[in-house]
Amino acid sequence: MSEYRNNRGSYQRPSFYGGFSYFPPVLKALLISNAAVFLGMGFISAFRIGDFPVGALIQQEFSLWPLNDGFWPWQLFTYMFMHASFSHLFFNMIALWMFGMELENSLGSKKFLTFYLLCGLGGGLLHLLAAPLFSVAGPTVGASGAVYGVLLAFGLLFPERLIMIYFFVPIKAKYFVLLYMVIEFLSVGSLDGIAHLTHIGGAVVGFVFLLVEGFQFSLFTGSQQSIFKSQKQNQQKEEVHTNISDAKVTNESAENETTQAEIDEILDKISNSGYQNLSTEEKKILFEASKKLH
């Protein structure tokens, strides 16, 4: 996936210029695969082998079952792509699209896929090991563990971004995520049939993943600067400054630095408030810059 590099780190280019996409490849594949599994399950459930329904056999083999009641290692992966109902699938996929779109565009497709799968695996493991301590554990299905990891990451990386609850109540991403995390912790052990430990496990793994990658967070400073920076990016910034100090300054390089600064400001604006809030002139500057990169 194409990206733009500068002394502030790496940014994905906006949709019209080949980088940003409303359906980046991994997100698109996840949406399609989850929907396909759900539809396939509905079709296969109409068949029987003797007196045994095929759908029940698949549920037995690929849902996440307790350790002492039908568990197989592959279920930690397969349970993420199975859903109990259309509403279960729909709300998981809507959340994945809403928060995963920008996350994949920012992290890159390969890293986003790794992040998503690790969150799902971590959510499944925590549920597998801890759920029996709070209640009687049964089979678990759904992408919620991975989706909660994505939700947490969005709140950490884009804390000032506004989210519209019920389409008309605005709330900042950092408070939205905090609210959801508190609800999940308070709901552990409840008999509502929801695997809250899976949600928590996915969020915890997502947080650890970002820490390992070197991301730094400033959730409650109210800063409108670049939302996320990593230690690796800061090292790149120091190297660039060193190279600039040793380089011979020419009229051409001065012109490039001016253009670079303008692009940096525009990319920060995209990170903070989204591409749709750019002015026509800012979009034109990005367009010209993208042509030079090809």
Buried (B, 14 or more C-beta within 10 A) or exposed (E): BEBBEBBBBBBBBBBEBBBBBEBBBBBBEBBEEBBEBBEEBEEEBEEEEEEEBBBEBBBBEBBBBBEEEEBEEEBBBBBBBBBBEEEBBEBBBEBBBBBBBBBBBBBBBEBBBBBBBBBBBBBBBBBBEBBBEEEEBEBBBBBBBBBBBBBBBBBBBBBBBEBEEEEEEEEBBBBBBBEBBEEBEEBBEEEEEBBBBBBBBBBBBBBBBBEEBEBEBEBEEEEEEBBBBBEEBBEBBEEBEEEEEEEEEEEEEEEEEEBBEBBBEBBBBBBBBBBEEBEEEBBEBBEEBBEEEE
